Amino acid sequence: MADFGLGLKTDLLCSSAREFVFPTLHVHEKKMGLWEQLPILNDVGIGNLAGMVLALVSPQARMFAKWYQSFLDQAIANNTSESRGIFGPVIQSGQGAIKTPGHNRAQMIGEGAFSTFSSADAYGIMVSGFLHYLCHYPYVYEKLAKEIRSMYIPGEDIAWNSKLESSIYLRAVINEVMRLLPPACGVHWRECERAGVTIGPEGVPMTVGSDVGMSLFSLFRDGSLFRDPVRFWPERWIPGVLPEAEYCMAKKMFNPFLIGPRNCAGGHVAIMIASIAYAYIIVNYDFRLGPKRHTRRSHAWSNTSEEAGAELELRFESHYSIAGWKSGPFIQFRAR
């Protein structure tokens, strides 16, 4: 994601820096979740204090601070004169390098770092969900493999184009992964800007200036909106499978990238990247669940264990925030 967003190669999969970068980001996501639910704590300076204390007591945090400063310096140097990634304009705005007023330096740092690291984790959980659910739902694996492998051969370059975009079942699988594992599963607060707004079936009135939010994780598992809500069933996104009214309601309520002026600007890019990644995996590899299984207790799972598909869910930690942290799934691959 750093390469795509900023034109930087972090090489974290091979670098020893991963040993302190990912654990520190994990702690940071927990803090973000707390500030998101109780922003007053950050407003009074608890966030800055926590960051200072963490740097004093944690060697990993100190190493991360040094690594992050280097990352930031490279991002600025790489994008000030010209954009080398989709977040280049954010850097240029913060540096005062464009005529139109935009981000100041502090906003540039916050927005650029948040977008890079959070979006990277979002793609991670989308790949985890893809592998997990296809291993647990063999008919989906076989159906998608038959379609995509008829379009590409192993080793062939897979790019986003009309050919890949035409795969209806691939898009259905992507939608179903995002429904059960929304890349941004936390509560996304929105401020009520006009009088007369009511919320919910009870019609609770909202005053101007009040904040309203709902977790996408909860919304996308609402049985009144989605049939068999925790069952992995991509066919629900194919026209003609469900009654028209039910299908239209599901489509209307499915907004994994949110709506309005603060929606995710990279939603279309996310679909492109997921399409390429899913197609690349299933064209070039056969895969199955490995012997090592996830046993750690998680924070997010189905409310009702008797629901169809509940026993096959991928459990993960959300920390009430943007990203979802997971251990696994553990997959065995065989090159085709």
KEMARTOR-894370 format. One line per 8 residues: their letters; for each residue y, z negated, x negated of C-alpha. Coordinates in pm, 1 decimal, decimal comma. Example, Ala and Ser with C-alpha at 12.3 -4.5 7.8 and 13.67 -1.06 7.14 Angstrom:
% KEMARTOR-894370
as = -450,0/-780,0/-1230,0; -106,0/-714,0/-1367,0
//
This chain:
% KEMARTOR-894370
madfglgl = 0,0/0,0/0,0; 234,3/-64,6/-293,0; 168,7/291,7/-408,6; 231,4/437,3/-62,6; 533,7/219,0/12,3; 702,9/189,3/-327,0; 530,4/431,4/-563,0; 376,0/145,5/-763,3
ktdllcss = 16,3/99,2/-870,9; -78,2/-271,0/-877,0; -446,0/-213,8/-962,9; -526,5/-551,2/-805,0; -886,9/-457,0/-732,6; -955,2/-438,5/-1106,1; -683,5/-661,8/-1251,8; -739,2/-1032,7/-1319,7
arefvfpt = -405,1/-1091,5/-1143,2; -595,1/-1081,2/-814,4; -724,8/-1430,6/-895,9; -379,2/-1579,5/-833,8; -205,1/-1313,0/-622,5; -434,1/-1327,6/-319,4; -469,9/-1709,3/-299,3; -91,5/-1749,4/-320,8
lhvhekkm = -35,6/-1486,2/-52,4; -290,6/-1673,3/159,7; -83,3/-1992,4/137,4; 233,1/-1792,4/205,4; 82,4/-1649,6/524,5; 0,9/-2001,4/643,1; 364,3/-2099,6/586,9; 482,7/-1790,5/772,3
glweqlpi = 268,1/-1886,4/1068,6; 424,5/-2231,5/1079,4; 780,6/-2098,2/1048,4; 708,3/-1839,0/1317,6; 603,0/-2106,7/1565,7; 858,7/-2369,6/1455,4; 1148,7/-2178,3/1295,9; 1367,4/-2488,5/1290,8
lndvgign = 1157,3/-2620,9/1001,4; 1257,6/-2324,8/788,4; 1617,3/-2334,0/912,1; 1665,4/-2688,7/780,6; 1536,1/-2590,8/437,4; 1174,0/-2705,1/452,2; 1064,7/-2354,3/353,7; 1265,1/-2355,1/30,6
lagmvlal = 1150,7/-2709,3/-46,7; 785,5/-2616,9/9,7; 823,3/-2317,6/-221,0; 974,8/-2531,4/-497,0; 704,9/-2798,8/-466,9; 428,6/-2537,8/-465,7; 562,5/-2387,8/-787,9; 564,1/-2733,8/-949,5
vspqarmf = 211,3/-2837,2/-853,7; 24,9/-2505,4/-858,3; -34,5/-2302,3/-1177,4; -140,3/-2011,0/-956,2; 194,6/-2022,1/-775,0; 382,3/-2011,9/-1107,1; 179,0/-1714,4/-1226,1; 239,6/-1544,1/-893,1
akwyqsfl = 616,3/-1601,2/-920,6; 617,8/-1428,4/-1260,3; 398,0/-1143,6/-1132,4; 612,3/-1102,5/-820,7; 937,3/-1085,1/-1019,6; 786,5/-808,9/-1232,0; 667,9/-630,9/-915,4; 1017,4/-657,1/-766,0
dqaiannt = 1187,8/-528,1/-1082,2; 953,2/-228,1/-1092,1; 1007,0/-155,3/-722,1; 1385,0/-156,2/-764,9; 1377,2/55,5/-1080,1; 1138,6/301,4/-918,4; 1332,8/355,9/-596,4; 1706,1/305,2/-659,4
sesrgifg = 1787,6/665,3/-751,0; 1527,2/829,9/-526,7; 1263,3/717,4/-279,6; 911,4/712,6/-419,9; 758,2/562,4/-106,9; 831,5/492,1/257,9; 1011,4/166,2/168,7; 1241,6/341,2/-80,2
pviqsgqg = 1539,5/348,4/161,5; 1512,5/-30,4/199,4; 1555,1/-66,8/-178,7; 1846,0/178,9/-186,1; 2017,4/1,2/101,9; 1985,1/-336,2/-68,1; 2121,6/-190,6/-392,0; 2419,6/-36,2/-212,4
aiktpghn = 2302,4/309,0/-314,7; 2345,7/470,8/27,2; 2660,9/520,7/232,2; 2529,9/380,0/560,2; 2542,0/-2,9/559,5; 2200,4/-161,1/590,6; 2007,4/-435,6/414,4; 2176,0/-671,0/172,6
raqmigeg = 1983,7/-772,6/-139,6; 1816,1/-1077,3/16,2; 1707,5/-874,4/319,9; 1583,9/-597,9/90,4; 1360,2/-840,1/-96,6; 1229,9/-1008,9/217,4; 1173,3/-691,3/417,9; 1022,8/-494,1/133,1
afstfssa = 782,0/-766,6/23,9; 680,2/-856,9/377,8; 618,0/-495,0/474,8; 416,2/-420,1/161,4; 187,2/-722,4/161,1; 143,7/-764,5/537,6; 69,9/-396,9/597,9; -182,6/-400,3/313,7
daygimvs = -368,6/-683,0/484,8; -349,3/-502,1/818,8; -532,8/-204,3/670,2; -781,7/-444,1/515,2; -874,2/-600,2/847,2; -898,2/-256,5/1009,5; -1155,7/-148,8/749,3; -1339,3/-482,0/783,5
gflhylch = -1352,9/-439,3/1159,9; -1470,6/-80,0/1132,4; -1762,2/-171,2/904,7; -1852,5/-483,5/1099,9; -1860,1/-328,3/1445,2; -2031,9/-5,4/1345,0; -2307,3/-208,9/1178,9; -2349,9/-414,8/1495,4
ypyvyekl = -2324,4/-120,5/1736,4; -2562,9/145,3/1595,6; -2499,5/390,4/1878,0; -2128,0/400,2/1785,3; -2218,2/451,4/1418,3; -2453,4/738,7/1502,9; -2215,4/904,2/1747,3; -1916,2/889,8/1513,0
akeirsmy = -2123,3/994,0/1210,1; -2257,4/1298,8/1394,9; -1907,1/1409,7/1491,7; -1727,2/1350,2/1160,5; -2012,6/1468,3/937,1; -2014,7/1796,0/1128,5; -1651,6/1842,6/1019,5; -1673,1/1742,4/651,3
ipgediaw = -1928,7/1728,4/370,3; -1955,9/1454,7/102,6; -1696,0/1499,5/-169,0; -1472,8/1720,2/44,2; -1103,3/1633,6/51,4; -1008,8/1465,6/378,9; -642,6/1494,8/473,1; -446,6/1421,3/787,1
nsklessi = -423,8/1747,1/977,7; -501,2/1895,6/1317,9; -871,8/1905,7/1230,9; -896,7/1530,3/1177,8; -653,4/1452,1/1456,8; -871,2/1646,5/1702,1; -1154,5/1391,8/1678,4; -1131,3/1212,3/2011,6
ylravine = -1409,8/968,3/1933,1; -1259,6/871,9/1595,7; -932,6/780,5/1767,8; -1126,9/585,9/2030,7; -1300,0/385,2/1755,8; -965,3/314,8/1586,5; -814,8/195,5/1915,3; -1110,3/-31,1/1985,1
vmrllppa = -1095,6/-186,6/1637,2; -723,5/-254,5/1682,6; -781,7/-399,0/2028,7; -1037,8/-654,1/1910,0; -873,1/-712,1/1570,7; -501,7/-641,6/1617,1; -344,5/-595,3/1272,3; -59,0/-825,3/1377,0
cgvhwrec = -231,4/-1078,3/1599,4; 34,5/-1350,7/1608,5; 302,5/-1416,4/1868,8; 591,2/-1171,6/1841,3; 902,4/-1333,6/1980,6; 1161,3/-1136,1/2175,2; 1499,4/-1262,7/2294,5; 1591,5/-1227,7/2660,9
eragvtig = 1917,7/-1029,5/2663,1; 1994,8/-1003,9/3034,2; 1986,4/-1222,3/3342,2; 1726,6/-1181,3/3616,1; 1421,3/-1141,0/3391,6; 1105,8/-1313,0/3515,9; 777,7/-1366,3/3333,8; 421,2/-1374,9/3462,8
pegvpmtv = 267,7/-1374,7/3810,0; 458,7/-1692,5/3895,8; 787,6/-1515,0/3829,8; 922,0/-1778,4/3591,7; 1293,8/-1702,8/3537,5; 1415,3/-1657,3/3180,3; 1764,6/-1757,1/3078,0; 1968,0/-1527,7/2855,6
gsdvgmsl = 1902,0/-1616,1/2492,1; 1557,8/-1764,9/2549,9; 1263,8/-1640,9/2343,0; 946,8/-1501,2/2496,0; 627,4/-1409,7/2315,1; 255,1/-1358,2/2359,0; -28,5/-1313,2/2113,6; -170,7/-961,5/2105,3
fslfrdgs = -508,2/-1118,3/2030,9; -497,8/-1294,7/2369,2; -349,9/-1001,1/2557,5; -608,9/-751,2/2436,1; -894,1/-983,0/2540,6; -766,4/-1039,5/2892,8; -1050,0/-955,8/3130,8; -807,2/-860,1/3406,7
lfrdpvrf = -681,5/-575,1/3186,4; -986,2/-473,5/2982,7; -1339,2/-450,4/3119,1; -1588,7/-652,0/2908,8; -1296,2/-763,4/2690,4; -1488,7/-873,6/2378,8; -1740,4/-590,6/2384,6; -1684,2/-317,0/2126,5
wperwipg = -1681,6/-12,1/2351,8; -1478,3/286,1/2220,9; -1566,7/491,2/2528,7; -1309,7/293,2/2727,2; -1041,3/503,9/2552,8; -1190,0/839,6/2650,4; -1042,9/989,3/2969,7; -1288,2/1009,8/3257,6
vlpeaeyc = -1511,6/718,2/3154,9; -1321,4/451,6/3349,4; -1160,8/490,5/3691,6; -818,1/648,4/3644,8; -619,5/341,4/3754,0; -814,9/112,2/3520,2; -781,2/355,6/3230,7; -405,7/393,4/3280,8
makkmfnp = -354,7/16,6/3298,6; -549,9/-34,8/2975,4; -344,0/233,1/2799,8; -20,1/83,4/2929,4; -103,8/-265,6/2804,8; -242,6/-152,5/2468,8; 52,3/-162,5/2229,9; -82,3/-279,9/1892,3
fligprnc = 241,8/-176,8/1721,2; 460,4/-342,5/1986,4; 742,3/-180,1/2183,7; 1120,5/-182,0/2173,6; 1365,8/-167,6/1882,1; 1162,2/-411,8/1670,5; 830,3/-233,1/1699,5; 631,2/-137,7/1390,7
agghvaim = 800,3/159,2/1225,5; 475,3/251,6/1052,0; 251,6/277,7/1357,6; 189,1/651,0/1326,8; 130,0/617,4/952,9; -124,9/341,7/1020,6; -322,7/573,3/1250,0; -315,0/846,0/985,8
iasiayay = -437,2/615,5/708,3; -707,1/458,6/927,2; -829,7/803,4/1032,8; -859,2/920,5/672,2; -1021,8/595,1/555,8; -1276,9/582,0/838,6; -1364,5/949,4/798,2; -1395,3/917,0/419,2
iivnydfr = -1630,9/619,6/446,8; -1860,9/769,5/706,8; -1873,0/1113,6/541,1; -1947,3/986,7/191,4; -2165,3/682,3/259,9; -2444,2/539,3/468,0; -2392,9/166,5/515,2; -2552,4/-138,6/671,8
lgpkrhtr = -2502,6/-514,2/682,3; -2585,1/-685,6/354,5; -2789,9/-1004,6/315,1; -2487,1/-1230,8/260,3; -2332,3/-1333,7/590,3; -2007,9/-1505,0/685,5; -2071,7/-1874,8/755,9; -1729,7/-2032,6/712,3
rshawsnt = -1572,6/-2167,7/1030,0; -1298,2/-1940,5/1159,4; -997,8/-1989,9/1380,9; -1013,8/-1686,3/1608,7; -1302,6/-1595,4/1833,6; -1397,4/-1526,9/2195,1; -1308,9/-1792,3/2450,0; -1634,7/-1751,2/2638,4
seeagael = -1957,5/-1723,5/2444,4; -2134,7/-1574,9/2748,0; -1911,1/-1266,0/2754,3; -2080,1/-934,8/2672,6; -2039,5/-871,0/2300,8; -1928,0/-1224,6/2208,2; -2225,0/-1277,5/1976,7; -2126,4/-969,9/1772,7
elrfeshy = -1760,9/-1052,9/1710,1; -1601,2/-1050,2/1366,5; -1441,3/-1391,5/1328,4; -1133,8/-1435,1/1114,1; -845,2/-1669,0/1040,0; -502,7/-1583,9/1180,8; -293,5/-1891,8/1089,2; -94,3/-1808,3/1406,2
siagwksg = 86,1/-1542,3/1208,0; 91,7/-1174,2/1123,0; -206,4/-1122,4/897,5; -571,7/-1207,8/949,7; -775,2/-1347,5/659,9; -1146,4/-1289,9/646,0; -1445,9/-1336,7/420,8; -1663,7/-1032,8/461,1
pfiqfrar = -1827,1/-854,8/627,3; -2077,2/-801,7/348,6; -2193,9/-441,2/349,5; -2447,3/-239,5/150,2; -2343,6/119,9/76,7; -2547,4/421,7/-28,5; -2377,5/740,0/-140,8; -2472,2/1047,6/61,2
//
